[in-house]
Amino acid sequence: MTRKDFNRGYAKRQRICETTLIVGLDIGCEFNMMCMMNAKGKVLGEHKVHNSREGFEFFRDVVDKAAKRNRLWDVLVGFEPTGTYWRKIAFYAKELGFEVRFVRTTALKHQRELDESAPLKTDRRDAYTIANIIREGKCIDSVIEDGIYRELRSLVNLRENAVSDGTRLKNALRTFLEDFFPELSRLYSSMSAKGLLAILQTCPFPADVLNYGEKRLAELIYKSSRSKKIGESKSSNTIFTLYFTNTFHTTNQRRGLPRWFVDFKAENDIKQ
């Protein structure tokens, strides 16, 4: 650890003064356990705060009363940022003008064992341990964006999840084609090609492509890709590959398809 890191820890400890009210929160889905403490480690109150409008108003009133009663004007709120339940209480605390700090999960676990020499975990005990960690200055420098920065972070996360899901689905489609319809995976390099998706939607099996016919298949690809030349080329290549490839079999069961899937398709064909 460098000298700069030592000084940073010293600055965090100096942040806690005689007029600081420390609030430790153990975050939960339905309610949060709260423990209030002064700079010397004396517990000033313990309460249960529900994740609702009434619960947040109760949190504000309890903190204000404790601050006035003990003449503590500087409120410091700390919690372990697990899941997504911490966001509401964190933004509400910032709106009230409170300073918010995070506590590491590993720090909470080790401090819990040091305080009582036992790894037992309860909401009340975790709230007390979090408040004690904040009092000792062993917290994380947290930056909670608000306004447009919060919206940008949410949009970036949504886009990353969408891109990840799209890649996962494309890989799953390629794996399915390699197992049951390898001819299409060789004719189309991109799993998002409009012609490929149109063929799979209309003719999901090799036998369906042969029964559909080359001309109708060319029209189908042309309507999806908006190119007559591509439609004729892809349709003829698909039919040719199905006829002369060594991996083609006349029945769907020999392509490795599950029996229940073949029966389900046969029933739908009869109904149609």
C-alpha positions in Angstrom: 0.0 0.0 0.0 1.4 3.4 -0.9 1.6 6.5 1.3 -1.2 8.0 -0.7 -3.5 5.1 0.3 -2.5 5.5 4.0 -3.4 9.2 3.7 -6.8 8.4 2.1 -7.7 6.1 5.0 -6.6 8.8 7.4 -8.8 11.3 5.7 -11.8 8.9 5.9 -11.3 8.5 9.6 -11.0 12.3 10.1 -14.3 12.7 8.2 -16.1 11.3 11.3 -16.3 14.1 13.9 -18.2 14.7 17.1 -21.2 16.1 15.2 -21.6 13.1 12.8 -24.6 10.9 13.0 -23.8 7.5 11.4 -26.7 5.5 10.0 -26.0 1.8 9.0 -28.6 0.1 6.8 -28.9 -3.6 6.1 -30.7 -3.5 2.7 -33.5 -6.0 2.1 -36.3 -6.6 -0.4 -39.3 -5.6 1.8 -37.6 -3.7 4.6 -34.2 -2.3 5.7 -32.8 -2.6 9.2 -31.3 0.7 10.5 -28.8 1.3 13.3 -27.8 4.9 14.3 -24.5 5.5 16.0 -22.4 8.5 17.1 -18.7 9.0 16.5 -17.8 7.2 19.8 -19.7 4.0 18.8 -22.7 4.5 21.1 -25.9 3.1 19.5 -28.6 5.8 19.4 -31.4 3.8 18.0 -32.5 0.8 15.9 -35.5 0.7 13.6 -37.1 -1.2 10.7 -37.6 0.9 7.5 -40.0 -0.5 4.9 -39.4 0.1 1.2 -42.4 2.3 0.7 -43.3 6.0 0.9 -44.4 5.7 4.5 -41.2 3.8 5.3 -39.0 6.5 3.8 -40.9 9.3 5.6 -40.4 7.3 8.8 -36.7 7.1 8.0 -36.5 10.8 7.5 -38.4 11.6 10.8 -36.4 9.2 12.9 -33.0 10.5 11.6 -34.1 14.1 12.1 -35.3 13.5 15.7 -32.1 11.6 16.6 -29.9 14.4 15.1 -31.7 17.1 17.0 -31.9 15.1 20.3 -28.1 14.4 20.2 -27.1 17.6 18.5 -25.6 15.8 15.5 -25.9 17.9 12.3 -23.8 15.8 9.9 -25.6 12.6 8.7 -23.6 9.9 7.1 -25.5 6.9 5.6 -23.7 3.6 4.8 -24.9 0.2 3.4 -23.8 -2.8 1.4 -24.8 -2.3 -2.3 -26.2 -5.7 -3.0 -28.8 -6.3 -5.7 -30.9 -3.4 -6.8 -32.9 -2.7 -3.6 -30.4 -0.1 -2.3 -31.1 2.4 -5.1 -34.3 3.8 -3.8 -33.1 4.5 -0.3 -29.8 5.8 -1.6 -31.3 8.4 -3.9 -33.8 9.4 -1.2 -31.0 9.9 1.3 -29.1 12.1 -1.2 -32.3 14.1 -1.8 -32.4 14.8 1.9 -28.8 16.0 1.8 -27.2 13.0 3.5 -23.8 11.7 2.5 -23.9 8.1 1.2 -21.1 5.6 1.5 -20.8 1.9 0.4 -19.4 -1.0 2.4 -17.7 -4.0 0.8 -19.2 -7.4 1.3 -15.9 -8.9 2.5 -15.3 -6.1 5.0 -18.8 -6.7 6.4 -18.1 -10.4 6.8 -14.7 -10.0 8.5 -15.9 -7.2 10.7 -18.9 -9.3 11.8 -16.5 -12.0 13.0 -14.2 -9.6 14.7 -17.0 -7.8 16.7 -18.5 -10.9 18.3 -16.1 -13.8 17.3 -19.0 -15.6 15.5 -20.0 -15.7 11.8 -23.8 -15.6 12.6 -25.7 -13.2 10.4 -28.9 -11.3 11.3 -30.3 -8.1 9.9 -29.9 -6.2 13.2 -26.3 -7.3 13.6 -25.4 -6.4 10.0 -26.9 -2.9 10.4 -24.7 -2.4 13.6 -21.6 -3.8 11.8 -22.1 -1.5 8.8 -22.5 1.5 11.1 -19.3 0.5 12.9 -17.4 0.1 9.6 -18.5 3.6 8.5 -17.4 5.0 11.9 -13.9 3.5 11.4 -13.6 5.0 7.9 -13.4 1.6 6.2 -15.9 2.5 3.5 -15.8 2.9 -0.3 -15.7 6.3 -2.1 -19.0 6.1 -3.8 -20.3 8.2 -6.7 -24.0 8.0 -7.2 -25.1 9.7 -10.5 -28.3 11.6 -10.6 -30.2 13.4 -13.4 -29.0 12.9 -16.9 -26.0 10.9 -15.8 -28.2 8.3 -14.1 -30.3 8.1 -17.3 -27.2 7.6 -19.4 -25.9 4.8 -17.1 -29.3 3.0 -17.3 -29.3 3.3 -21.1 -25.8 2.0 -21.4 -26.6 -1.0 -19.2 -29.7 -1.7 -21.2 -27.8 -1.6 -24.5 -25.0 -3.9 -23.1 -27.6 -6.4 -22.0 -29.4 -6.2 -25.3 -26.2 -6.8 -27.3 -25.2 -9.7 -25.0 -28.7 -11.3 -25.4 -28.5 -10.9 -29.2 -25.1 -12.5 -29.4 -26.3 -15.4 -27.1 -29.3 -16.0 -29.3 -27.4 -15.9 -32.5 -24.9 -18.5 -31.2 -27.8 -20.7 -30.1 -29.4 -20.5 -33.5 -26.0 -21.4 -35.2 -25.7 -24.4 -32.9 -29.2 -25.5 -33.7 -28.6 -25.2 -37.4 -25.3 -27.1 -37.2 -27.2 -30.0 -35.5 -30.4 -30.1 -37.5 -30.0 -28.0 -40.7 -26.3 -27.6 -41.5 -26.9 -26.7 -45.1 -28.4 -23.3 -44.2 -25.6 -22.5 -41.8 -23.1 -22.9 -44.7 -25.2 -20.8 -47.1 -25.7 -17.9 -44.7 -22.8 -16.5 -42.8 -24.9 -14.2 -40.7 -27.5 -15.5 -38.3 -29.4 -12.3 -38.7 -29.9 -12.5 -42.4 -33.5 -11.8 -43.5 -33.5 -14.6 -46.0 -32.3 -17.2 -43.4 -35.0 -16.1 -40.9 -37.7 -16.2 -43.6 -36.7 -19.8 -44.6 -36.7 -20.9 -40.9 -40.0 -19.4 -40.3 -41.7 -21.0 -43.3 -39.6 -24.2 -43.8 -37.9 -25.1 -40.5 -36.9 -28.6 -41.7 -35.0 -29.8 -44.8 -37.9 -31.9 -46.0 -40.1 -28.8 -45.9 -37.7 -26.9 -48.1 -37.8 -29.7 -50.8 -41.6 -29.8 -50.6 -41.8 -26.0 -50.8 -40.2 -25.9 -54.2 -37.4 -23.9 -55.8 -39.6 -21.1 -57.3 -41.6 -20.5 -54.2 -38.4 -20.5 -52.1 -36.9 -17.9 -54.5 -40.0 -15.7 -54.1 -39.8 -16.1 -50.3 -36.1 -15.1 -50.2 -36.8 -12.2 -52.7 -39.6 -10.8 -50.5 -37.4 -10.9 -47.4 -34.1 -9.6 -48.9 -35.6 -7.3 -51.6 -33.2 -8.8 -54.2 -34.4 -11.1 -57.0 -30.9 -12.1 -57.9 -30.1 -13.1 -54.4 -33.4 -15.0 -54.0 -32.8 -17.1 -57.1 -29.2 -17.8 -56.2 -29.9 -18.7 -52.6 -32.9 -20.9 -53.5 -31.1 -22.9 -56.1 -28.1 -23.3 -53.9 -30.3 -24.5 -51.0 -32.1 -27.1 -53.1 -28.8 -28.3 -54.7 -27.1 -28.6 -51.4 -30.0 -30.5 -49.9 -30.1 -33.0 -52.8 -26.4 -33.7 -53.0 -25.1 -33.2 -49.5 -24.1 -36.4 -47.5 -25.7 -35.1 -44.3 -29.3 -34.9 -45.7 -31.8 -37.6 -44.8 -35.4 -37.9 -45.9 -36.9 -38.2 -42.5 -36.8 -35.6 -39.7 -36.0 -38.2 -37.1 -32.7 -39.1 -38.7 -31.6 -35.5 -38.4 -31.5 -35.9 -34.7 -34.8 -34.1 -33.9 -36.6 -35.0 -30.7 -39.6 -37.3 -31.1 -42.0 -35.0 -29.3 -41.0 -32.1 -31.7 -41.6 -34.2 -34.8 -45.0 -35.3 -33.5 -46.0 -31.8 -32.6 -45.1 -30.6 -36.1 -47.0 -33.4 -37.7 -50.2 -32.6 -35.6 -49.9 -28.9 -36.7 -49.6 -29.9 -40.3 -52.7 -32.1 -40.1 -54.7 -29.2 -38.5 -53.6 -26.8 -41.2 
